[in-house]
C-alpha cells in the first residue's frame, strides 16, 4: 500500500538513519598532542551556522580550516567529511564523535 511505501521510504532516508540536529549550542572540549580545543557550535535547523574554536595550537591555519569545513554542514556531511590536515581532522573527528549518531 501507499502508506507502507511512504513509511519504508522515510525509514531509508538519510534524515531518519542519521538523525537531524535541533537548534542548540554544544560546547565540546578535546585534548590532543598538539594542544587543547574548546569548540562552540551554533546549530540552527540542522546546520552548523558558526564554529568557534579556541585553542593553544601553534597551527592557526589548521584551526581555521576546521572552522571552514564545519560551517554550513549537517550531521550527514560531518559523518562523510575527510581532510588531509591532521589537526583539522582531529577537530572534525571530535565533533563527529560527540554529535553524530554513527
C-alpha positions in Angstrom: 0.0 0.0 0.0 1.0 3.7 -0.3 1.2 4.0 3.5 3.7 1.2 3.7 5.8 2.5 0.8 5.9 6.0 2.3 7.0 4.6 5.7 9.7 2.5 4.1 10.9 5.5 2.1 11.1 7.5 5.3 13.0 4.8 7.2 15.5 4.6 4.3 16.1 8.4 4.2 19.4 9.9 5.5 17.4 12.1 7.9 15.9 9.1 9.6 19.0 7.0 9.6 21.4 9.7 10.7 19.0 12.0 12.5 18.9 15.7 12.4 20.0 18.2 14.9 17.6 20.6 16.7 18.7 24.1 17.4 21.3 24.1 20.2 24.8 25.4 21.0 27.0 22.5 22.1 30.4 23.1 23.8 32.9 20.4 23.1 36.4 20.1 24.7 39.2 18.0 23.4 42.9 17.4 24.4 45.3 16.3 21.7 49.1 16.0 21.3 49.1 19.4 19.5 47.0 21.2 22.2 43.6 21.7 23.7 40.5 22.7 21.7 37.3 24.3 23.1 34.6 24.2 20.4 31.3 26.0 20.4 28.9 25.4 17.6 25.8 27.4 16.7 23.4 24.9 15.2 20.1 26.0 13.7 17.7 24.0 11.6 20.2 21.1 11.5 23.1 23.1 10.1 26.2 24.4 11.8 25.9 28.2 11.3 29.1 29.1 13.1 32.0 27.2 14.6 34.1 28.9 17.3 37.3 27.1 18.2 39.6 28.3 21.0 42.9 26.5 21.1 46.5 26.8 22.2 47.6 25.1 19.0 50.6 26.6 17.2 48.9 25.9 13.9 46.2 28.5 13.4 45.7 27.7 9.7 44.6 24.2 10.6 42.1 25.5 13.2 40.7 28.0 10.6 40.4 25.1 8.1 38.4 23.1 10.6 36.1 26.1 11.2 35.6 26.5 7.4 34.9 22.7 6.9 32.4 22.6 9.8 30.5 25.8 9.0 27.4 25.2 6.8 27.4 21.4 7.4 24.8 19.0 8.8 25.3 15.6 10.5 25.4 13.7 7.3 28.2 16.0 5.9 30.2 15.6 9.2 29.8 11.8 9.0 31.2 11.8 5.5 33.9 14.5 5.9 37.6 13.9 5.5 40.7 16.1 5.3 44.4 15.6 4.9 45.2 18.2 7.6 45.8 16.2 10.8 44.8 18.9 13.3 41.6 19.8 11.4 40.9 16.1 11.1 41.2 15.7 14.9 38.7 18.6 15.5 36.3 17.1 12.9 36.6 13.7 14.5 35.9 15.2 17.9 32.8 16.9 16.7 31.7 13.7 14.8 32.2 11.6 17.9 30.1 14.0 20.1 27.3 15.0 17.8 26.8 12.3 15.1 24.8 9.2 15.6 27.2 6.8 13.8 
